[in-house]
Amino acid sequence: MEKKCEFWLPRKRRHCANAPLPNSLYCGNHNPSSVDLRVPCPIDPSHSVMKESLDSHVKRCPFAKQARALESQPYFSKGINTSAVDCQDEIVSSGDKRKAIHGLTPLDFHHLITKIKSLHSTISSEMRDSFVIPEKCSKWMNEMLDRQVPFQEKHAVQQASIIGNMEAYGMIGKPYDECGESHGLHKEKGEGEVAAAIVEFGAGRGYLAHMLADCYGFNKVFLVERRSYKLKADRSLRQKESLSFERLRIDIEDLNLHGIESLKELPYLAVGKHLCGPATDLTIRCCLPDQCYPNEGLPFSSCMQGLALATCCHHLCQWKHYINKDFFSNLGITKAVFHAITWFSSWAVDADHGSELSDMVDQGIHPTTRETEELCGEENRGVDEIIRKMPQLERAVLGFMCKEIIDIGRLLWLRNRGLEAQLLKYVPSNVSPENHLLVAKRPT
């Protein structure tokens, strides 16, 4: 059996697959004797090179070629979805957020939690449960189970409920095979119905758009994703003769939708399942740039007819990118408190999502805080010990409060831009704790 490098790759949870150097347990990349001689590549720090080879590597780095190819595309515009004011802010890591919270005194920590709960009770909320699986999507999932394709039922159920809520909210019509014709969303004068396009942001493998195309007859699909994935839906989408399909490998922050020739003046729906952290804010700004202020007398310049975004990973949200800073500023919430709210939001997904937690969260029941108040009242305790001894249920409910506060701000921003919008729980928390869905559409 061929020997392999003994270096353990924690992210991939396996050993390096390269062959070791002669008389060594490690390959050239991971040989301990050469670690100090290697530096991160300035183009993509995910890999490193030898110091003496840095100049030559930069000229032939494959990531540099990819970057040059992307920058030549008409839809690439560096940082277009980050405002000039946002650019002045720095990214705050999860470690820095944790350090700031653990550096508080017990009294300040207690005041912070009290402030968050008070804020939640002030803005809370029109969010309602809406777990909807359309019959067509249910049939589609049963058919997929019998085929040799990548399929995970837990994700398909969430995709189906996103689509069901889009239909219930009037963003899409009945499936084309139920009404005898292809779905249409937009009419031009003197013309028949024109099928709308789907733009899936943070598309990953693209199975949300795949389900929409299969069940509702959309004839244009655009997948936006910065990473490369295996087992994608691309092959199946390309095999549909009536479907025009494009995958755009680009960061949402740099995407100018008006630069996509095949999307120009075409009405589309923006969708996304589990858009991590700031990706939700960047997507909203991408679809509704700052010049789209109908409430201020300016018309929509976008052809976006509606959006359905399942938010995710609120702990990664950044003040730098957040779409509705005014919402927090008007409530007296500082940047530091905002980042604390994002850090606490991770407690929602860390818990055991059994029936007890799901019932309490869904009914808006707040567990008693007496035990936490007693912990905070003891000056000899540090915040790390207080957090460690907090009841799990209280931590989880606080996390869900923080997630809701963040998404309510996004909801209000959409409404302020003239859209009809709602925030929904599209699956129970024991199906997925990341269960918030923003739906919005142009006014009729």
Beta strands, then each sheet from edge to edge (+ up, - down):
strand 1: 8-9
strand 2: 14-15
strand 3: 38-40
strand 4: 48-50
strand 5: 128-129
strand 6: 186-187
strand 7: 193-194
strand 8: 197-201
strand 9: 220-224
strand 10: 244-248
strand 11: 268-276
strand 12: 304-312
strand 13: 420-425
strand 14: 436-441
sheet 1: 1+ 2-
sheet 2: 3+ 4-
sheet 3: 5+ 13+ 14- 12+ 11+ 8+ 9+ 10+
sheet 4: 6+ 7-
end
